[in-house]
């Protein structure tokens, strides 16, 4: 394979566009790949910007329409998880089974050794674990190693992140100097397939499956009515749609009865959570021996604790209780600045 050839995910945004310029400046033969995942994207400004960039840089640019596959594997997962009372992490799953997988497939086809993205992440190849691992980037506020934690070591070996050592403000400055036309384009917000917002998206696709039900307390007493359990998430306190005599938080969701349990903030605190579909990048026995930092959501600064195994199940036990856990989200485990594993949170 050609180690000076790289397949780069090209979205049309400032991050991937700047990455393309930086890689070409470093002497790589860049092949841009844009994954079209929705019907709306086929006519989007982002796609037009990606095409324009490919022409400006005179690079091969592949547009791969995977709308049907994306709907089956990611959109369906998203809808199913909310229908189970979960809070899904579609970007984590997409990076694992769609985005990175497609880039590797094209790289193999084009005999390119490397793949690249505009993620704010860094690769560590010479660490104390002797593994290819992700590590926190310069701009830890945008640490996307969390989103990529499920990627296998042999793929990490082939990944390059041009933006790893830069903060976003610096990337915009570099983009402007390169002449990137989208240097001041706003960062994408929310979920790529639900531009109107995930609540409106769920209402549209679920239709009459979204129906009013009862808010109840821990003793089963009715407190009011919600608009459909699929539209809420554990930990939520705003947007409940009812004026209560006190502040309530959603502490559990019961899809089978269309009920949402409300409680106090302290009811959200968890000392231990079960982890489903657990992935460890180091030997499990070694993982159990070290104190690690766990992030139960992307925006979390993390909490210390240990991974334990009981009755063939994997749990994370925090040193101190915390209120940030929601069923369906992913808990990602760090040793210092290295991403070493994680799993889907269950109660």
ZIDASUL-V264315 format. One record per helix or strand of 3 or more residues. SS is the DSSP state (a for helix, b for strand). FROM is the first residue (numbers start at 1). TO is the last residue. If there is no record, write none. Layout:
<<SS | FROM | TO> <SS | FROM | TO>>
//
This chain:
<<b | 2 | 9> <a | 14 | 25> <b | 29 | 36> <a | 40 | 43> <a | 45 | 57> <b | 60 | 65> <a | 67 | 83> <a | 90 | 109> <b | 112 | 116> <b | 122 | 124> <b | 133 | 135> <a | 140 | 142> <a | 153 | 156> <a | 168 | 178> <a | 198 | 209> <b | 213 | 216> <b | 222 | 226> <a | 229 | 231> <b | 249 | 254> <b | 259 | 263> <a | 265 | 268> <b | 270 | 280> <a | 284 | 288> <b | 292 | 295> <b | 303 | 310> <b | 313 | 322> <b | 330 | 335> <b | 338 | 346>>
//
